[in-house]
Amino acid sequence: MDTQKHISSAFDQDLMILNDALQQLGDLACQQFEGAIEGLAMQNQANLDKVIKGDAALDALEAEINEKAIEVIAIRSPRAKDLRYVLVALKVATILERMGDYARNIANRTKVIMTAGNENIPGVNIGRMGQVTQEMVRDAMKSYQNRDAEMALAVWRRDIEVDHMHTAFHKEVLASMSRNPNMVGTGAHLLFIAKNIERIGDYATGIAEQVHFLVEGAMPDEDRPKADKTSKVVGTCTKSTPLR
């Protein structure tokens, strides 16, 4: 929270409640994502089920934040930076809730992969991509808590690292699917999981942009760095298949 006080102490209290709820939502989103990545690595069904069930808590908390933000706007009529604070809180809450959706999706797909057996999972370093993305999410929320635009920009620029790993992972999974037809089902789920992780990295970048806007009053001057080439990757097939 900003150290400056408003004329209305009730307004300060409202902003503090909004801030605390958003930090709680951020912690939950991080826990969900980290649980999903750990579940993918360890393939522990109990942990995966915990992630899937835990998504409801994020949905409920996001709804509370939305209601509080609308109440603040309606009753307090904030202006300038105060209004920016409330609008950013709304945006970040939506982003965090969507992160939770992707974490749940990762857990669901991991459970499907488990039925195929560990031997069908290619030797790719998806764990590293998950780790870097987790760090981005944590740092994005720290930058929000501390109103640190420089930390936010560091998160924003790191997204390109996740993009490179996602492209490499995508190529390796497609190659594995081409070599082994039994890998196709598992590989499809792995591709979706990798895309979920990459999207969470994008969302962390989105939070960083909102922090920069909150502190500086404008989005970063540079274009968002992107290096995801998966849309241009062509898998190698044993026989040609006509396009339909």
C-alpha positions in Angstrom: 0.0 0.0 0.0 1.1 3.6 -0.6 2.2 5.4 2.6 0.1 8.5 1.7 -3.1 8.7 3.7 -6.5 9.8 2.3 -8.9 12.2 4.0 -11.2 9.3 4.5 -9.7 6.6 6.7 -12.5 4.3 5.5 -11.1 4.6 2.0 -7.6 3.6 3.2 -9.2 0.6 4.9 -11.1 -0.4 1.7 -7.8 -0.2 -0.3 -6.0 -2.3 2.3 -8.7 -5.0 2.2 -8.5 -5.0 -1.6 -4.7 -5.3 -1.4 -4.7 -8.1 1.2 -7.3 -10.1 -0.8 -5.3 -9.8 -4.0 -2.1 -10.9 -2.2 -4.0 -13.9 -0.9 -5.3 -14.7 -4.4 -1.7 -14.4 -5.7 -0.4 -16.9 -3.1 -3.2 -19.3 -3.9 -2.5 -19.1 -7.7 1.2 -19.7 -7.1 0.5 -22.7 -4.8 -1.9 -24.1 -7.4 0.6 -23.8 -10.2 3.5 -25.1 -8.2 1.3 -28.0 -7.1 0.5 -28.8 -10.7 4.1 -28.8 -11.8 5.1 -30.9 -8.8 2.2 -33.3 -9.7 3.5 -33.6 -13.2 7.0 -34.4 -12.0 6.0 -36.9 -9.3 2.7 -38.1 -10.8 1.0 -38.2 -7.4 -2.7 -38.5 -7.8 -3.5 -37.1 -4.3 -1.6 -34.0 -5.1 -3.2 -33.6 -8.5 -6.7 -34.0 -7.0 -5.8 -31.3 -4.4 -4.9 -28.9 -7.2 -8.1 -29.7 -9.1 -10.3 -29.2 -6.0 -8.4 -26.1 -5.0 -9.4 -24.1 -8.1 -12.8 -23.3 -6.5 -11.1 -21.2 -3.8 -9.5 -19.0 -6.4 -12.9 -18.5 -8.2 -14.6 -17.5 -4.9 -11.8 -15.1 -3.9 -11.7 -13.4 -7.3 -15.5 -12.9 -7.1 -15.0 -11.2 -3.7 -12.3 -9.0 -5.1 -14.5 -7.9 -8.0 -17.3 -7.1 -5.6 -15.1 -5.1 -3.3 -13.5 -3.2 -6.2 -16.9 -2.3 -7.6 -18.0 -1.2 -4.1 -15.0 1.1 -3.8 -15.6 2.7 -7.2 -19.3 3.2 -6.4 -19.0 4.6 -2.9 -15.6 6.3 -2.9 -15.5 7.6 -6.5 -11.7 7.3 -6.7 -9.7 9.4 -9.1 -6.3 9.5 -10.7 -3.8 7.0 -9.1 -6.5 5.7 -6.6 -8.7 4.7 -9.5 -5.7 3.2 -11.3 -5.0 1.1 -8.2 -8.6 -0.3 -8.2 -8.6 -1.0 -11.9 -5.2 -2.7 -11.8 -6.4 -4.9 -8.8 -9.4 -6.0 -10.9 -7.2 -6.8 -13.9 -4.6 -8.7 -11.8 -7.4 -10.7 -10.0 -8.7 -11.9 -13.4 -5.2 -12.9 -14.5 -4.6 -14.8 -11.3 -7.9 -16.7 -11.6 -7.0 -17.7 -15.1 -3.6 -19.0 -13.9 -5.6 -21.2 -11.6 -7.6 -22.5 -14.5 -4.4 -23.5 -16.3 -3.0 -25.1 -13.2 -6.2 -27.2 -12.9 -5.9 -28.1 -16.6 -2.3 -29.3 -16.1 -3.4 -31.5 -13.2 -6.3 -33.0 -15.2 -4.1 -33.8 -18.2 -1.4 -35.2 -16.0 -3.9 -37.7 -14.5 -4.7 -38.8 -18.1 -1.0 -39.2 -18.9 -0.6 -41.4 -15.8 -2.9 -44.0 -17.2 -0.5 -44.4 -20.2 2.5 -45.1 -18.0 5.7 -43.2 -17.3 7.5 -44.9 -20.2 5.5 -42.9 -22.7 6.8 -39.6 -21.4 9.7 -38.2 -23.5 12.9 -37.1 -21.9 12.3 -33.4 -22.1 13.0 -30.7 -19.6 9.4 -29.4 -19.0 10.3 -29.1 -15.3 12.8 -26.3 -16.1 10.1 -24.4 -18.0 7.7 -24.8 -15.1 10.4 -23.6 -12.6 11.2 -20.5 -14.6 7.5 -19.7 -15.0 6.9 -20.2 -11.2 9.7 -17.7 -10.5 8.2 -15.2 -12.9 4.8 -15.5 -11.2 6.3 -15.1 -7.7 8.4 -12.1 -8.8 5.5 -10.5 -10.6 3.5 -10.6 -7.4 6.4 -9.3 -5.4 6.7 -6.4 -7.8 3.0 -5.7 -7.2 3.4 -5.8 -3.5 6.4 -3.5 -3.4 5.3 -1.3 -6.3 8.6 -2.1 -8.0 8.5 -1.2 -11.7 12.0 -2.3 -12.3 11.3 -5.8 -10.9 8.2 -5.9 -13.0 10.2 -5.1 -16.2 12.7 -7.9 -15.3 9.7 -10.3 -15.2 8.4 -8.8 -18.5 11.7 -9.4 -20.2 12.2 -12.9 -18.9 9.1 -14.2 -20.8 11.3 -14.8 -23.9 13.2 -17.5 -22.0 10.0 -19.5 -21.4 9.1 -19.0 -25.1 12.4 -20.5 -26.2 12.0 -23.5 -23.9 8.4 -24.0 -25.1 9.4 -24.1 -28.7 12.2 -26.6 -28.0 9.8 -28.8 -26.0 7.2 -28.6 -28.7 9.8 -29.9 -31.3 10.9 -32.7 -29.1 7.4 -34.0 -28.3 6.5 -33.9 -32.0 9.6 -35.9 -32.8 8.8 -38.4 -30.2 5.2 -38.7 -31.5 6.6 -39.3 -35.0 9.0 -42.0 -33.9 6.5 -43.8 -31.7 2.8 -44.0 -32.6 2.0 -45.1 -29.1 3.2 -41.8 -27.9 0.6 -39.7 -29.8 -2.0 -39.7 -27.0 0.4 -38.8 -24.3 2.3 -36.4 -26.6 -0.9 -34.4 -27.3 -1.5 -33.9 -23.6 2.1 -32.9 -23.1 1.8 -30.3 -25.8 -1.3 -28.8 -24.1 0.5 -28.9 -20.7 3.5 -27.0 -22.2 1.1 -24.5 -23.8 -0.6 -24.0 -20.4 2.8 -23.3 -18.8 3.7 -20.9 -21.6 0.4 -19.1 -21.2 1.0 -18.7 -17.4 4.3 -17.1 -18.3 2.3 -14.7 -20.5 0.0 -13.9 -17.6 2.9 -13.2 -15.3 4.1 -10.8 -18.0 0.6 -9.3 -18.0 0.8 -8.7 -14.2 4.2 -7.1 -14.7 2.7 -4.7 -17.3 -0.1 -3.8 -14.9 2.5 -3.0 -12.1 4.4 -0.8 -14.5 1.2 1.0 -15.4 0.3 1.4 -11.7 3.6 2.9 -10.8 4.5 4.8 -13.9 1.0 5.6 -15.3 1.9 3.9 -18.6 2.7 0.5 -20.1 6.3 -0.4 -20.9 7.7 1.6 -23.9 9.1 -1.5 -25.6 7.2 -4.1 -27.5 6.5 -7.2 -25.5 9.4 -9.7 -26.2 8.1 -12.9 -27.8 10.0 -15.9 -29.2 7.4 -18.7 -29.3 7.7 -20.4 -32.7 5.5 -23.4 -32.1 2.9 -22.2 -34.6 5.6 -22.6 -37.3 6.9 -26.0 -36.2 6.0 -28.8 -38.6 6.1 -32.3 -37.2 8.0 -35.1 -39.1 5.6 -37.8 -40.3 6.3 -41.2 -41.7 3.9 -40.7 -44.6 2.4 -37.6 -46.0 -1.2 -36.7 -45.0 -3.4 -34.5 -47.2 -4.7 -31.3 -45.7 -8.4 -31.2 -45.2 
